[in-house]
Amino acid sequence: MNATTAGILIGAILVIVWITLGFGAFVLVLVGMIVGGIVGRIVDGKLDLPGVVDAVRGRRSSS
């Protein structure tokens, strides 16, 4: 599955949730998807968590 197909599928799921359950459920599902994606990137080793924390705190580093 490429990124375009995944994006279309995720968008369709979000629209169905919004239509059937309302805006509140839509936001909850969206936040859950974002958190799940972040956790997945951390587990796969594709996200440098200490680097993200340093960037949020204002300590940016090129290393």
N, CA, C and O atoms as a Tripos MOL2 file, in Angstrom:
@<TRIPOS>MOLECULE
protein
  252   251    63     0     0
PROTEIN
NO_CHARGES

@<TRIPOS>ATOM
      1 N           0.8580   -1.1710    0.0000 N.3       1 MET1
      2 CA          0.0000    0.0000    0.0000 C.3       1 MET1
      3 C           0.9040    1.2340    0.0000 C.2       1 MET1
      4 O           1.7600    1.3910    0.8700 O.2       1 MET1
      5 N           0.7010    2.0980   -0.9800 N.am      2 ASN2
      6 CA          1.5120    3.3070   -1.0320 C.3       2 ASN2
      7 C           0.8670    4.4260   -0.2080 C.2       2 ASN2
      8 O          -0.2390    4.2710    0.3100 O.2       2 ASN2
      9 N           1.5640    5.5370   -0.0970 N.am      3 ALA3
     10 CA          1.1060    6.6350    0.7540 C.3       3 ALA3
     11 C          -0.2090    7.2360    0.2590 C.2       3 ALA3
     12 O          -1.0430    7.6340    1.0720 O.2       3 ALA3
     13 N          -0.4070    7.3090   -1.0450 N.am      4 THR4
     14 CA         -1.6470    7.8740   -1.5780 C.3       4 THR4
     15 C          -2.8420    7.0060   -1.2090 C.2       4 THR4
     16 O          -3.8770    7.5170   -0.7820 O.2       4 THR4
     17 N          -2.7020    5.7120   -1.3710 N.am      5 THR5
     18 CA         -3.7850    4.7950   -1.0210 C.3       5 THR5
     19 C          -4.0830    4.8510    0.4710 C.2       5 THR5
     20 O          -5.2460    4.8620    0.8760 O.2       5 THR5
     21 N          -3.0420    4.8860    1.2800 N.am      6 ALA6
     22 CA         -3.2350    4.9730    2.7320 C.3       6 ALA6
     23 C          -3.9350    6.2750    3.1050 C.2       6 ALA6
     24 O          -4.8190    6.2790    3.9620 O.2       6 ALA6
     25 N          -3.5530    7.3690    2.4770 N.am      7 GLY7
     26 CA         -4.1880    8.6560    2.7520 C.3       7 GLY7
     27 C          -5.6600    8.6700    2.3790 C.2       7 GLY7
     28 O          -6.4870    9.2110    3.1120 O.2       7 GLY7
     29 N          -5.9850    8.0770    1.2450 N.am      8 ILE8
     30 CA         -7.3820    7.9940    0.8210 C.3       8 ILE8
     31 C          -8.1860    7.1440    1.8010 C.2       8 ILE8
     32 O          -9.3030    7.5100    2.1680 O.2       8 ILE8
     33 N          -7.6300    6.0260    2.2210 N.am      9 LEU9
     34 CA         -8.3100    5.1440    3.1670 C.3       9 LEU9
     35 C          -8.5300    5.8340    4.5150 C.2       9 LEU9
     36 O          -9.6190    5.7510    5.0840 O.2       9 LEU9
     37 N          -7.5180    6.5020    5.0180 N.am     10 ILE10
     38 CA         -7.6460    7.2170    6.2910 C.3      10 ILE10
     39 C          -8.6750    8.3350    6.1760 C.2      10 ILE10
     40 O          -9.4890    8.5260    7.0790 O.2      10 ILE10
     41 N          -8.6420    9.0680    5.0760 N.am     11 GLY11
     42 CA         -9.6270   10.1270    4.8670 C.3      11 GLY11
     43 C         -11.0420    9.5890    4.8160 C.2      11 GLY11
     44 O         -11.9590   10.1880    5.3790 O.2      11 GLY11
     45 N         -11.2250    8.4620    4.1440 N.am     12 ALA12
     46 CA        -12.5590    7.8560    4.0630 C.3      12 ALA12
     47 C         -13.0490    7.4160    5.4350 C.2      12 ALA12
     48 O         -14.2160    7.6110    5.7720 O.2      12 ALA12
     49 N         -12.1660    6.8270    6.2230 N.am     13 ILE13
     50 CA        -12.5460    6.4110    7.5770 C.3      13 ILE13
     51 C         -12.9600    7.6160    8.4100 C.2      13 ILE13
     52 O         -13.9670    7.5690    9.1170 O.2      13 ILE13
     53 N         -12.1870    8.6970    8.3300 N.am     14 LEU14
     54 CA        -12.5130    9.8910    9.1130 C.3      14 LEU14
     55 C         -13.8490   10.5000    8.6910 C.2      14 LEU14
     56 O         -14.6290   10.9340    9.5380 O.2      14 LEU14
     57 N         -14.1120   10.5340    7.3950 N.am     15 VAL15
     58 CA        -15.3840   11.0900    6.9200 C.3      15 VAL15
     59 C         -16.5580   10.2280    7.3800 C.2      15 VAL15
     60 O         -17.5930   10.7550    7.7890 O.2      15 VAL15
     61 N         -16.4050    8.9250    7.3150 N.am     16 ILE16
     62 CA        -17.4810    8.0280    7.7660 C.3      16 ILE16
     63 C         -17.7430    8.2130    9.2520 C.2      16 ILE16
     64 O         -18.8970    8.2470    9.6800 O.2      16 ILE16
     65 N         -16.6780    8.3330   10.0460 N.am     17 VAL17
     66 CA        -16.8490    8.5650   11.4860 C.3      17 VAL17
     67 C         -17.5640    9.8840   11.7210 C.2      17 VAL17
     68 O         -18.4750    9.9550   12.5460 O.2      17 VAL17
     69 N         -17.1630   10.9370   11.0030 N.am     18 TRP18
     70 CA        -17.7720   12.2570   11.1840 C.3      18 TRP18
     71 C         -19.2650   12.2030   10.8510 C.2      18 TRP18
     72 O         -20.0910   12.7260   11.6000 O.2      18 TRP18
     73 N         -19.6030   11.5740    9.7350 N.am     19 ILE19
     74 CA        -20.9990   11.5260    9.3010 C.3      19 ILE19
     75 C         -21.8500   10.7000   10.2640 C.2      19 ILE19
     76 O         -22.9640   11.0970   10.6060 O.2      19 ILE19
     77 N         -21.3330    9.5610   10.6990 N.am     20 THR20
     78 CA        -22.1530    8.6660   11.5140 C.3      20 THR20
     79 C         -22.1610    9.0250   12.9920 C.2      20 THR20
     80 O         -23.1910    8.8790   13.6510 O.2      20 THR20
     81 N         -21.0430    9.4890   13.5260 N.am     21 LEU21
     82 CA        -20.9390    9.7000   14.9710 C.3      21 LEU21
     83 C         -20.8040   11.1550   15.3940 C.2      21 LEU21
     84 O         -20.9360   11.4640   16.5780 O.2      21 LEU21
     85 N         -20.5440   12.0520   14.4540 N.am     22 GLY22
     86 CA        -20.4580   13.4630   14.7820 C.3      22 GLY22
     87 C         -19.0230   13.9620   14.8890 C.2      22 GLY22
     88 O         -18.0590   13.2050   14.7810 O.2      22 GLY22
     89 N         -18.9250   15.2790   15.1070 N.am     23 PHE23
     90 CA        -17.6220   15.9420   15.1070 C.3      23 PHE23
     91 C         -16.7490   15.5110   16.2810 C.2      23 PHE23
     92 O         -15.5400   15.3460   16.1220 O.2      23 PHE23
     93 N         -17.3440   15.3280   17.4510 N.am     24 GLY24
     94 CA        -16.5710   14.9280   18.6280 C.3      24 GLY24
     95 C         -15.8710   13.5970   18.4290 C.2      24 GLY24
     96 O         -14.6940   13.4520   18.7610 O.2      24 GLY24
     97 N         -16.5900   12.6320   17.8900 N.am     25 ALA25
     98 CA        -15.9950   11.3240   17.6130 C.3      25 ALA25
     99 C         -14.9250   11.4380   16.5310 C.2      25 ALA25
    100 O         -13.9020   10.7550   16.5870 O.2      25 ALA25
    101 N         -15.1630   12.2980   15.5550 N.am     26 PHE26
    102 CA        -14.1800   12.5340   14.4960 C.3      26 PHE26
    103 C         -12.8600   13.0110   15.0860 C.2      26 PHE26
    104 O         -11.7950   12.4990   14.7410 O.2      26 PHE26
    105 N         -12.9370   13.9940   15.9760 N.am     27 VAL27
    106 CA        -11.7240   14.5350   16.5960 C.3      27 VAL27
    107 C         -11.0360   13.4600   17.4360 C.2      27 VAL27
    108 O          -9.8110   13.3400   17.4050 O.2      27 VAL27
    109 N         -11.8100   12.6850   18.1800 N.am     28 LEU28
    110 CA        -11.2440   11.6280   19.0080 C.3      28 LEU28
    111 C         -10.5280   10.5770   18.1580 C.2      28 LEU28
    112 O          -9.4290   10.1440   18.5040 O.2      28 LEU28
    113 N         -11.1350   10.1710   17.0630 N.am     29 VAL29
    114 CA        -10.5070    9.1950   16.1700 C.3      29 VAL29
    115 C          -9.2600    9.7940   15.5280 C.2      29 VAL29
    116 O          -8.2470    9.1070   15.3930 O.2      29 VAL29
    117 N          -9.3200   11.0530   15.1350 N.am     30 LEU30
    118 CA         -8.1680   11.7170   14.5300 C.3      30 LEU30
    119 C          -6.9980   11.7660   15.5020 C.2      30 LEU30
    120 O          -5.8670   11.4620   15.1220 O.2      30 LEU30
    121 N          -7.2510   12.1440   16.7420 N.am     31 VAL31
    122 CA         -6.1910   12.1920   17.7530 C.3      31 VAL31
    123 C          -5.6290   10.7910   17.9910 C.2      31 VAL31
    124 O          -4.4170   10.6200   18.1230 O.2      31 VAL31
    125 N          -6.5030    9.7980   18.0440 N.am     32 GLY32
    126 CA         -6.0450    8.4210   18.2110 C.3      32 GLY32
    127 C          -5.1590    7.9640   17.0680 C.2      32 GLY32
    128 O          -4.1640    7.2740   17.2940 O.2      32 GLY32
    129 N          -5.5050    8.3390   15.8450 N.am     33 MET33
    130 CA         -4.6900    7.9750   14.6890 C.3      33 MET33
    131 C          -3.3220    8.6470   14.7500 C.2      33 MET33
    132 O          -2.3060    8.0260   14.4400 O.2      33 MET33
    133 N          -3.3020    9.9090   15.1500 N.am     34 ILE34
    134 CA         -2.0320   10.6340   15.2460 C.3      34 ILE34
    135 C          -1.1350   10.0020   16.3080 C.2      34 ILE34
    136 O           0.0480    9.7640   16.0670 O.2      34 ILE34
    137 N          -1.7020    9.7330   17.4790 N.am     35 VAL35
    138 CA         -0.9260    9.1070   18.5560 C.3      35 VAL35
    139 C          -0.4290    7.7300   18.1220 C.2      35 VAL35
    140 O           0.7280    7.3830   18.3590 O.2      35 VAL35
    141 N          -1.2910    6.9520   17.4940 N.am     36 GLY36
    142 CA         -0.8840    5.6350   17.0110 C.3      36 GLY36
    143 C           0.2290    5.7160   15.9770 C.2      36 GLY36
    144 O           1.1480    4.8960   15.9810 O.2      36 GLY36
    145 N           0.1470    6.6930   15.1000 N.am     37 GLY37
    146 CA          1.2050    6.8800   14.1060 C.3      37 GLY37
    147 C           2.5310    7.2500   14.7360 C.2      37 GLY37
    148 O           3.5820    6.7630   14.3200 O.2      37 GLY37
    149 N           2.4840    8.1140   15.7410 N.am     38 ILE38
    150 CA          3.7100    8.5110   16.4370 C.3      38 ILE38
    151 C           4.3180    7.3200   17.1700 C.2      38 ILE38
    152 O           5.5250    7.0940   17.0960 O.2      38 ILE38
    153 N           3.4850    6.5610   17.8740 N.am     39 VAL39
    154 CA          3.9800    5.3750   18.5860 C.3      39 VAL39
    155 C           4.5770    4.3770   17.5950 C.2      39 VAL39
    156 O           5.6270    3.7930   17.8630 O.2      39 VAL39
    157 N           3.9260    4.1810   16.4680 N.am     40 GLY40
    158 CA          4.4500    3.2740   15.4510 C.3      40 GLY40
    159 C           5.7990    3.7150   14.9210 C.2      40 GLY40
    160 O           6.6840    2.8850   14.7140 O.2      40 GLY40
    161 N           5.9710    5.0180   14.6970 N.am     41 ARG41
    162 CA          7.2600    5.5300   14.2210 C.3      41 ARG41
    163 C           8.3470    5.3480   15.2710 C.2      41 ARG41
    164 O           9.4940    5.0550   14.9340 O.2      41 ARG41
    165 N           7.9930    5.5210   16.5460 N.am     42 ILE42
    166 CA          8.9710    5.3230   17.6210 C.3      42 ILE42
    167 C           9.3910    3.8610   17.6770 C.2      42 ILE42
    168 O          10.5800    3.5590   17.7790 O.2      42 ILE42
    169 N           8.4180    2.9470   17.6110 N.am     43 VAL43
    170 CA          8.7150    1.5140   17.6760 C.3      43 VAL43
    171 C           9.5660    1.0810   16.4830 C.2      43 VAL43
    172 O          10.4680    0.2590   16.6370 O.2      43 VAL43
    173 N           9.2900    1.6240   15.2990 N.am     44 ASP44
    174 CA         10.0660    1.2840   14.1090 C.3      44 ASP44
    175 C          11.4470    1.9240   14.1070 C.2      44 ASP44
    176 O          12.2910    1.5680   13.2840 O.2      44 ASP44
    177 N          11.6880    2.8600   15.0150 N.am     45 GLY45
    178 CA         12.9690    3.5490   15.0660 C.3      45 GLY45
    179 C          13.1000    4.6550   14.0370 C.2      45 GLY45
    180 O          14.2130    5.0810   13.7290 O.2      45 GLY45
    181 N          11.9850    5.1270   13.5000 N.am     46 LYS46
    182 CA         12.0030    6.1730   12.4830 C.3      46 LYS46
    183 C          11.7680    7.5620   13.0610 C.2      46 LYS46
    184 O          11.7070    8.5420   12.3180 O.2      46 LYS46
    185 N          11.6350    7.6520   14.3790 N.am     47 LEU47
    186 CA         11.4060    8.9430   15.0150 C.3      47 LEU47
    187 C          12.3790    9.0810   16.1680 C.2      47 LEU47
    188 O          12.4100    8.2460   17.0730 O.2      47 LEU47
    189 N          13.1740   10.1420   16.1310 N.am     48 ASP48
    190 CA         14.1400   10.4140   17.1860 C.3      48 ASP48
    191 C          13.4400   11.1900   18.2880 C.2      48 ASP48
    192 O          13.3680   12.4180   18.2460 O.2      48 ASP48
    193 N          12.9190   10.4620   19.2850 N.am     49 LEU49
    194 CA         12.1370   11.0820   20.3490 C.3      49 LEU49
    195 C          12.9330   12.1150   21.1470 C.2      49 LEU49
    196 O          12.4030   13.1960   21.4020 O.2      49 LEU49
    197 N          14.1740   11.8440   21.5540 N.am     50 PRO50
    198 CA         14.9310   12.8870   22.2570 C.3      50 PRO50
    199 C          15.1340   14.1430   21.4000 C.2      50 PRO50
    200 O          15.1330   15.2570   21.9230 O.2      50 PRO50
    201 N          15.3060   13.9670   20.1060 N.am     51 GLY51
    202 CA         15.4430   15.1130   19.2120 C.3      51 GLY51
    203 C          14.1700   15.9340   19.1360 C.2      51 GLY51
    204 O          14.2230   17.1630   19.0930 O.2      51 GLY51
    205 N          13.0270   15.2630   19.1190 N.am     52 VAL52
    206 CA         11.7400   15.9640   19.1020 C.3      52 VAL52
    207 C          11.5410   16.7370   20.3970 C.2      52 VAL52
    208 O          11.1070   17.8880   20.3790 O.2      52 VAL52
    209 N          11.8630   16.0950   21.5310 N.am     53 VAL53
    210 CA         11.7150   16.7610   22.8300 C.3      53 VAL53
    211 C          12.6220   17.9800   22.8980 C.2      53 VAL53
    212 O          12.1990   19.0340   23.3740 O.2      53 VAL53
    213 N          13.8620   17.8580   22.4310 N.am     54 ASP54
    214 CA         14.7770   18.9990   22.4320 C.3      54 ASP54
    215 C          14.2620   20.1210   21.5370 C.2      54 ASP54
    216 O          14.3780   21.2920   21.8970 O.2      54 ASP54
    217 N          13.7000   19.7880   20.3870 N.am     55 ALA55
    218 CA         13.1660   20.8100   19.4900 C.3      55 ALA55
    219 C          11.9860   21.5310   20.1170 C.2      55 ALA55
    220 O          11.8480   22.7450   19.9670 O.2      55 ALA55
    221 N          11.1330   20.7920   20.8200 N.am     56 VAL56
    222 CA          9.9810   21.4110   21.4770 C.3      56 VAL56
    223 C          10.4490   22.3420   22.5890 C.2      56 VAL56
    224 O           9.8540   23.3960   22.8120 O.2      56 VAL56
    225 N          11.5040   21.9560   23.2800 N.am     57 ARG57
    226 CA         12.0410   22.7790   24.3700 C.3      57 ARG57
    227 C          12.8750   23.9450   23.8630 C.2      57 ARG57
    228 O          13.2640   24.8090   24.6490 O.2      57 ARG57
    229 N          13.1540   23.9880   22.5730 N.am     58 GLY58
    230 CA         13.9060   25.0960   22.0000 C.3      58 GLY58
    231 C          15.3880   24.8230   21.8760 C.2      58 GLY58
    232 O          16.1470   25.7150   21.4990 O.2      58 GLY58
    233 N          15.8150   23.6210   22.1800 N.am     59 ARG59
    234 CA         17.2310   23.2630   22.0640 C.3      59 ARG59
    235 C          17.4420   22.5100   20.7660 C.2      59 ARG59
    236 O          17.5220   21.2820   20.7620 O.2      59 ARG59
    237 N          17.5300   23.2280   19.6850 N.am     60 ARG60
    238 CA         17.6850   22.5860   18.3810 C.3      60 ARG60
    239 C          19.1490   22.2700   18.1370 C.2      60 ARG60
    240 O          20.0370   23.0550   18.4690 O.2      60 ARG60
    241 N          19.3780   21.1230   17.5600 N.am     61 SER61
    242 CA         20.7360   20.6780   17.2880 C.3      61 SER61
    243 C          20.7760   20.0380   15.9130 C.2      61 SER61
    244 O          19.8110   19.4030   15.4860 O.2      61 SER61
    245 N          21.8910   20.2070   15.2260 N.am     62 SER62
    246 CA         22.0270   19.6080   13.9000 C.3      62 SER62
    247 C          22.6200   18.2110   13.9750 C.2      62 SER62
    248 O          22.7340   17.5420   12.9480 O.2      62 SER62
    249 N          22.9940   17.7580   15.1470 N.am     63 SER63
    250 CA         23.6180   16.4340   15.2670 C.3      63 SER63
    251 C          22.6210   15.3560   15.5650 C.2      63 SER63
    252 O          22.9930   14.1900   15.6940 O.2      63 SER63
@<TRIPOS>BOND
     1     1     2 1
     2     2     3 1
     3     3     4 2
     4     3     5 am
     5     5     6 1
     6     6     7 1
     7     7     8 2
     8     7     9 am
     9     9    10 1
    10    10    11 1
    11    11    12 2
    12    11    13 am
    13    13    14 1
    14    14    15 1
    15    15    16 2
    16    15    17 am
    17    17    18 1
    18    18    19 1
    19    19    20 2
    20    19    21 am
    21    21    22 1
    22    22    23 1
    23    23    24 2
    24    23    25 am
    25    25    26 1
    26    26    27 1
    27    27    28 2
    28    27    29 am
    29    29    30 1
    30    30    31 1
    31    31    32 2
    32    31    33 am
    33    33    34 1
    34    34    35 1
    35    35    36 2
    36    35    37 am
    37    37    38 1
    38    38    39 1
    39    39    40 2
    40    39    41 am
    41    41    42 1
    42    42    43 1
    43    43    44 2
    44    43    45 am
    45    45    46 1
    46    46    47 1
    47    47    48 2
    48    47    49 am
    49    49    50 1
    50    50    51 1
    51    51    52 2
    52    51    53 am
    53    53    54 1
    54    54    55 1
    55    55    56 2
    56    55    57 am
    57    57    58 1
    58    58    59 1
    59    59    60 2
    60    59    61 am
    61    61    62 1
    62    62    63 1
    63    63    64 2
    64    63    65 am
    65    65    66 1
    66    66    67 1
    67    67    68 2
    68    67    69 am
    69    69    70 1
    70    70    71 1
    71    71    72 2
    72    71    73 am
    73    73    74 1
    74    74    75 1
    75    75    76 2
    76    75    77 am
    77    77    78 1
    78    78    79 1
    79    79    80 2
    80    79    81 am
    81    81    82 1
    82    82    83 1
    83    83    84 2
    84    83    85 am
    85    85    86 1
    86    86    87 1
    87    87    88 2
    88    87    89 am
    89    89    90 1
    90    90    91 1
    91    91    92 2
    92    91    93 am
    93    93    94 1
    94    94    95 1
    95    95    96 2
    96    95    97 am
    97    97    98 1
    98    98    99 1
    99    99   100 2
   100    99   101 am
   101   101   102 1
   102   102   103 1
   103   103   104 2
   104   103   105 am
   105   105   106 1
   106   106   107 1
   107   107   108 2
   108   107   109 am
   109   109   110 1
   110   110   111 1
   111   111   112 2
   112   111   113 am
   113   113   114 1
   114   114   115 1
   115   115   116 2
   116   115   117 am
   117   117   118 1
   118   118   119 1
   119   119   120 2
   120   119   121 am
   121   121   122 1
   122   122   123 1
   123   123   124 2
   124   123   125 am
   125   125   126 1
   126   126   127 1
   127   127   128 2
   128   127   129 am
   129   129   130 1
   130   130   131 1
   131   131   132 2
   132   131   133 am
   133   133   134 1
   134   134   135 1
   135   135   136 2
   136   135   137 am
   137   137   138 1
   138   138   139 1
   139   139   140 2
   140   139   141 am
   141   141   142 1
   142   142   143 1
   143   143   144 2
   144   143   145 am
   145   145   146 1
   146   146   147 1
   147   147   148 2
   148   147   149 am
   149   149   150 1
   150   150   151 1
   151   151   152 2
   152   151   153 am
   153   153   154 1
   154   154   155 1
   155   155   156 2
   156   155   157 am
   157   157   158 1
   158   158   159 1
   159   159   160 2
   160   159   161 am
   161   161   162 1
   162   162   163 1
   163   163   164 2
   164   163   165 am
   165   165   166 1
   166   166   167 1
   167   167   168 2
   168   167   169 am
   169   169   170 1
   170   170   171 1
   171   171   172 2
   172   171   173 am
   173   173   174 1
   174   174   175 1
   175   175   176 2
   176   175   177 am
   177   177   178 1
   178   178   179 1
   179   179   180 2
   180   179   181 am
   181   181   182 1
   182   182   183 1
   183   183   184 2
   184   183   185 am
   185   185   186 1
   186   186   187 1
   187   187   188 2
   188   187   189 am
   189   189   190 1
   190   190   191 1
   191   191   192 2
   192   191   193 am
   193   193   194 1
   194   194   195 1
   195   195   196 2
   196   195   197 am
   197   197   198 1
   198   198   199 1
   199   199   200 2
   200   199   201 am
   201   201   202 1
   202   202   203 1
   203   203   204 2
   204   203   205 am
   205   205   206 1
   206   206   207 1
   207   207   208 2
   208   207   209 am
   209   209   210 1
   210   210   211 1
   211   211   212 2
   212   211   213 am
   213   213   214 1
   214   214   215 1
   215   215   216 2
   216   215   217 am
   217   217   218 1
   218   218   219 1
   219   219   220 2
   220   219   221 am
   221   221   222 1
   222   222   223 1
   223   223   224 2
   224   223   225 am
   225   225   226 1
   226   226   227 1
   227   227   228 2
   228   227   229 am
   229   229   230 1
   230   230   231 1
   231   231   232 2
   232   231   233 am
   233   233   234 1
   234   234   235 1
   235   235   236 2
   236   235   237 am
   237   237   238 1
   238   238   239 1
   239   239   240 2
   240   239   241 am
   241   241   242 1
   242   242   243 1
   243   243   244 2
   244   243   245 am
   245   245   246 1
   246   246   247 1
   247   247   248 2
   248   247   249 am
   249   249   250 1
   250   250   251 1
   251   251   252 2
@<TRIPOS>SUBSTRUCTURE
     1 MET1         2 RESIDUE 1 A MET
     2 ASN2         6 RESIDUE 1 A ASN
     3 ALA3        10 RESIDUE 1 A ALA
     4 THR4        14 RESIDUE 1 A THR
     5 THR5        18 RESIDUE 1 A THR
     6 ALA6        22 RESIDUE 1 A ALA
     7 GLY7        26 RESIDUE 1 A GLY
     8 ILE8        30 RESIDUE 1 A ILE
     9 LEU9        34 RESIDUE 1 A LEU
    10 ILE10       38 RESIDUE 1 A ILE
    11 GLY11       42 RESIDUE 1 A GLY
    12 ALA12       46 RESIDUE 1 A ALA
    13 ILE13       50 RESIDUE 1 A ILE
    14 LEU14       54 RESIDUE 1 A LEU
    15 VAL15       58 RESIDUE 1 A VAL
    16 ILE16       62 RESIDUE 1 A ILE
    17 VAL17       66 RESIDUE 1 A VAL
    18 TRP18       70 RESIDUE 1 A TRP
    19 ILE19       74 RESIDUE 1 A ILE
    20 THR20       78 RESIDUE 1 A THR
    21 LEU21       82 RESIDUE 1 A LEU
    22 GLY22       86 RESIDUE 1 A GLY
    23 PHE23       90 RESIDUE 1 A PHE
    24 GLY24       94 RESIDUE 1 A GLY
    25 ALA25       98 RESIDUE 1 A ALA
    26 PHE26      102 RESIDUE 1 A PHE
    27 VAL27      106 RESIDUE 1 A VAL
    28 LEU28      110 RESIDUE 1 A LEU
    29 VAL29      114 RESIDUE 1 A VAL
    30 LEU30      118 RESIDUE 1 A LEU
    31 VAL31      122 RESIDUE 1 A VAL
    32 GLY32      126 RESIDUE 1 A GLY
    33 MET33      130 RESIDUE 1 A MET
    34 ILE34      134 RESIDUE 1 A ILE
    35 VAL35      138 RESIDUE 1 A VAL
    36 GLY36      142 RESIDUE 1 A GLY
    37 GLY37      146 RESIDUE 1 A GLY
    38 ILE38      150 RESIDUE 1 A ILE
    39 VAL39      154 RESIDUE 1 A VAL
    40 GLY40      158 RESIDUE 1 A GLY
    41 ARG41      162 RESIDUE 1 A ARG
    42 ILE42      166 RESIDUE 1 A ILE
    43 VAL43      170 RESIDUE 1 A VAL
    44 ASP44      174 RESIDUE 1 A ASP
    45 GLY45      178 RESIDUE 1 A GLY
    46 LYS46      182 RESIDUE 1 A LYS
    47 LEU47      186 RESIDUE 1 A LEU
    48 ASP48      190 RESIDUE 1 A ASP
    49 LEU49      194 RESIDUE 1 A LEU
    50 PRO50      198 RESIDUE 1 A PRO
    51 GLY51      202 RESIDUE 1 A GLY
    52 VAL52      206 RESIDUE 1 A VAL
    53 VAL53      210 RESIDUE 1 A VAL
    54 ASP54      214 RESIDUE 1 A ASP
    55 ALA55      218 RESIDUE 1 A ALA
    56 VAL56      222 RESIDUE 1 A VAL
    57 ARG57      226 RESIDUE 1 A ARG
    58 GLY58      230 RESIDUE 1 A GLY
    59 ARG59      234 RESIDUE 1 A ARG
    60 ARG60      238 RESIDUE 1 A ARG
    61 SER61      242 RESIDUE 1 A SER
    62 SER62      246 RESIDUE 1 A SER
    63 SER63      250 RESIDUE 1 A SER
